[in-house]
Amino acid sequence: MTMIDIIKWDLLFLALNLSVFSIYFIDKQAARHGRRRISERTLLILALIGGSLGALAAQQLLRHKTRKEPFRSILAAILILHGALIAVLVFLPLWSPLLLQDF
């Protein structure tokens, strides 16, 4: 993977998380003004597909869905899952020679 590819993936990740933050902001505004809301399921799916950091930032900065259970717990689980996946992707190249030694 080239540096250009890494930059493209980073920009895509940033755009996704900014979009998720914006959607949480729209939902917060709708809640304040009594308008139609975005479903919790949709908000969690957006976090699951890669927008978990944007969702967490919106939750904390906008004080949106901070006391709502099980939403908080599910979002925390998504963040843990994403952290574990990142750890695997980072450390897998280091582990693979060690794993293959046993075979």
C-alpha positions in Angstrom: 0.0 0.0 0.0 1.4 3.3 -1.0 1.4 6.6 0.9 -1.2 7.9 -1.5 -3.5 5.0 -0.7 -3.1 5.5 3.0 -4.0 9.2 2.6 -7.0 8.3 0.5 -8.2 5.9 3.2 -7.6 8.5 5.9 -9.6 11.1 4.0 -12.4 8.7 3.4 -12.5 7.8 7.1 -12.4 11.5 8.1 -15.3 12.2 5.6 -17.4 9.3 7.0 -16.9 10.4 10.6 -17.7 14.1 9.8 -20.8 12.9 8.0 -21.9 10.8 11.0 -21.2 13.8 13.4 -23.4 16.0 11.1 -26.2 13.4 11.2 -26.1 13.3 15.0 -26.2 17.1 15.0 -29.2 17.1 12.7 -30.9 14.6 15.1 -30.1 16.7 18.1 -31.6 19.8 16.4 -34.7 17.8 15.5 -35.0 16.7 19.2 -34.7 20.3 20.4 -37.4 21.6 17.9 -39.8 18.6 18.2 -39.3 17.5 14.6 -39.1 14.0 13.2 -36.0 12.1 14.5 -33.5 9.8 13.0 -33.9 6.3 14.5 -31.4 5.0 17.0 -30.9 2.0 14.8 -29.8 4.2 11.9 -27.5 6.1 14.2 -25.9 2.9 15.5 -25.5 1.4 12.0 -23.7 4.6 10.9 -21.3 4.1 13.8 -20.9 0.4 13.0 -19.9 1.0 9.4 -17.0 3.2 10.5 -18.4 6.3 12.0 -17.9 5.4 15.6 -15.4 8.2 16.4 -17.8 10.8 14.8 -20.7 9.3 16.8 -18.7 9.4 20.0 -17.6 13.0 19.4 -21.1 14.1 18.7 -22.4 12.2 21.8 -19.9 14.0 24.0 -19.7 17.5 22.4 -23.4 17.8 21.7 -24.6 15.9 24.8 -26.7 13.7 22.6 -27.9 10.3 23.7 -25.5 10.3 26.7 -28.1 8.9 29.2 -30.0 6.7 26.8 -29.5 2.9 27.4 -28.9 0.6 25.7 -27.7 3.1 23.1 -24.7 4.1 25.1 -23.7 0.5 25.7 -24.1 -0.5 22.1 -22.0 2.5 20.9 -19.3 1.6 23.5 -19.3 -2.0 22.2 -18.9 -0.7 18.6 -16.0 1.4 19.7 -14.3 -1.6 21.4 -14.9 -3.7 18.2 -13.3 -1.1 16.0 -10.4 -0.8 18.4 -9.9 -4.5 18.3 -10.0 -4.6 14.5 -7.5 -1.8 14.3 -5.2 -3.7 16.7 -5.5 -6.8 14.6 -4.7 -5.0 11.4 -1.7 -3.2 13.0 -0.2 -6.3 14.7 -1.1 -9.0 12.2 1.9 -8.4 10.0 4.1 -8.7 13.1 2.4 -11.9 14.3 2.1 -13.7 11.0 5.8 -15.0 10.9 5.4 -16.2 14.4 2.2 -18.0 13.7 3.6 -19.7 10.7 6.7 -21.0 12.6 4.5 -23.6 14.4 3.4 -25.2 11.1 
